[in-house]
Amino acid sequence: MTIVRRIGWAAATAVVITTTVTVGTSFGAQRSNNVYGVVYHDADNNGVRGRNEAGIPDVVVTAGGRTTVTGADGAWKMRVPRGSTVEVMTGWYRSQCDTTTCTSGPGRDQDFKVAYQAIKAKVYSKTRRLDVGLLPDWPGGYPIPATPIPSSAHDVAVRVSFVSPTGTAGTSNCFRTTTVKNRACAIGDQPSFLVQVYNEGTEPVTDPSGHLVLPKGTSMVSLESADTNHPALRTVTTGTPDPGTRSIPFEIAGQIPPAAMGVYELTLVVTDDAPLTTTFQTRGAYPNPVGARITSVPNDVEGDRCTQVAGCPWGLTDKQIWPDNSDTVGFAIVAAVDAASDTAATTTTVPIVTIPPATTTTIAVTSPTTQPPTTTTTTTTTSTTTTTTLPIVTIPPSTTSPTTTTTTTVPVTSPPATTTPPAPTECVVSDLLVPSCGVWLGATTPSRDGSFDYDRGLAEYENVAQNTPDILHFYKTGAQKFPTSWEIAQTERPGKQRSLLLYNWKPSKSDTWAQIANGAADSEIATVANSLKKYPDKLFLNIFHEPEDNVQDWSGSGMTAADYGNMYRYVVNKLRAHGVTNAVYVWNPMGYYGWRHYFDDLYPGHDYVDWMCYDPYATDNRFNGFGELINDDRPDLNWPGFYNWSLTKAPGKPLMMCEWGVDVDGNADPASVLKVDPNTIMAKYPHLKALVYFNDNGRWDTRLTNTTTKGKALGDAYRNFANQPIFNQMTP
């Protein structure tokens, strides 16, 4: 699995290495490990700490509500509850990572992954040491160069994100509707935001200052140090509000060391004069924007050269685009609430910094186009999950496939007036592995302990799901021979239904797409072809999944979207030439709307693709149920959602969610995503014929075997989900 998934999905560009608030958890009798490691400057970008690569001091490491700070040698040590997430709070990049999300490694001293720009690692029973190599910012773009460009000595960035409230939808602070729940406040509510200030340079930043900008109809309750803040940066003060610009100056006392960050929680109150939101457009231009800007750092070549708020539009938050030291996020105001009858909205005992009224308000607001979905997107009140008005296109039979339905009439043995009615339709599997009844439900099943014991992992999955997967999902690279004997054995277990095989295969570990299309991986293709031909049954073959964040969009890179399409067609043609006839070809982008401009060039063509596929993830609280996970449209971007786009791009092609999951850490109530009736939901998406759960720890913790309270609730919800009739009408 690769980045973005964005948002559940993948984000198109990087901003800064960020994090969410780490909430303390009661672990009870849960066992803990003494975990230690080192944070070091990986100057040669190889993931291995060299003799002359110094440790990075003063970086906060947090887990389960506990924090520590790296010493002068970059070393840290904590007692960490098993199953919790360790996070490195830093403004620097993790080395060997040219996307906003990437796995741990490949270097031996690179044990943290990058999960949507946050540097994280999971603590398992055997986890003891966790190292991570970092690189300061550089003024170049992606991909990260093999030899990093020297960074700036003075470089600061800021980011604002919404702190998700807790409580029941419709009754508690800023949780006022079920469809825009974490961005919908009422008068009297107190929305909270994180203001994160990053030192991306190589010199300390002393007493950074700037200003906040508040929406009309709000006042500041407090600006306080967050629990995950650096201990030397606890003091933050605010000055006199400016009624004309609605800005409030602030100053952080102390030095932000290189690679360190300060985290502060801003709490507002929605006042009586707040303008109610007439539209729930919370993607794009925010109805009520909250912004922060750092203005005091001299010699910051990427910094803010503007002196007036109105002259510096918000939203340029990509750290590769000037300036990177301003950011904004926003919310809707949906109703007035009587504070006396709503304890969640009561603010009478809280000191409030009120901005005096001004004759005019002249804040120029421009929405960020590169802001990650976790901090800038919410859903609209209008449901986007139905597709009943779209034409339903049936899958045409191929020249080699049997028809998908059969209707047989019993011979007439009685007088003509009393004929026997037709027999019911038979459920069959087509030559392209399309079920005529119901939907396949499969999973990726490595073991929970991280040892990639798929036998143990399959047992763990089935213990939760109480359901045998219709599809088993594996990942291969280069000249690996597959299916292996033990993979086949997993699909044909005595007393169990048969499972289909799905492979994600990258033909080469190192060649570009253009090089593969020019024959560089021919020997690997021949090896795989000879192995595939030995397998007597049909299987799904996905060639180089999730290509979007590998695209290098310049001529000659060998990795353009068009290069990918050429590579895919070349590989399929070579496999066919080698006599492979049992592969059902799957095309698998992430499907995230941020990559939509690549999809047409990435698509190899109808003659090469049997199934369309995409990888949506519910990584935060914005997903309002499973239907929105299936088709996350963006009307403001004229994007119909990947499901709907596929119906137009490739009419008649079946769709599969080759990877999908619900992040236990990122969702306040992960189980709620699956608390739906899949029989009803899937009827709205008749071309979606397979769902393959990512039961693993990748960018996010989507494991169904997570032992936390939220994790167990997700497992229970998935068990009910998996055993609904829509997933059990037929077996492979």
Secondary structure, DSSP 8 states (H G I E B T S, - for coil): --S-BBTTB--SS--------------TT--EEEEEEEEEE-TTSSSS--TT--B--S-EEEETTEEEE--TTSEEEEEEETT-EEEEE-SSEETT--SSSB-S-SSTT---EEETTEEEEE--TT--B--EEEE---S--SS--SS-----SS-EEEEEEE----S-TTTSTTB--SSSGGGEEEET---EEEEEEEE-SSS-EES-EEEEE--TTEEEEEEEE-TTS-GGG--EEE---BTTTTEEEEEE-SEE-TT-EEEEEEEEEE-TT----SS---SSS-SEEEEEEE---TT-TTS---SSGGGS-S----TTSS--SEEEEEEEEEEE--GGG-GGG--TTS--B-----S---------SS--HHHH----SS-----TTS--------TTS--SEE-------S-GGG-------EE-B-TT--BSSS-EEEEE---TTSS--HHHHHHHHHHHH-S--SEEEEEEETT---S-HHHHHHHT-TTS---EEEEEEES-SS--HHHHHTTTTHHHHHHHHHHHHH--S-EEEEES---GGG---STTSS-SHHHHHHHHHHHHHHHHHTT--SEEEEE-----GGGHHHHHHH---TTT-SEEEE--EE-STT--SHHHHH---BGGGTB--HHHHHHHHSTT--EEEEEEEE-TTT-SSGGGGG-S-HHHHHHT-TTEEEEEEE-SBSSSB--TT--SHHHHHHHHHHHHHHTSGGGSS---
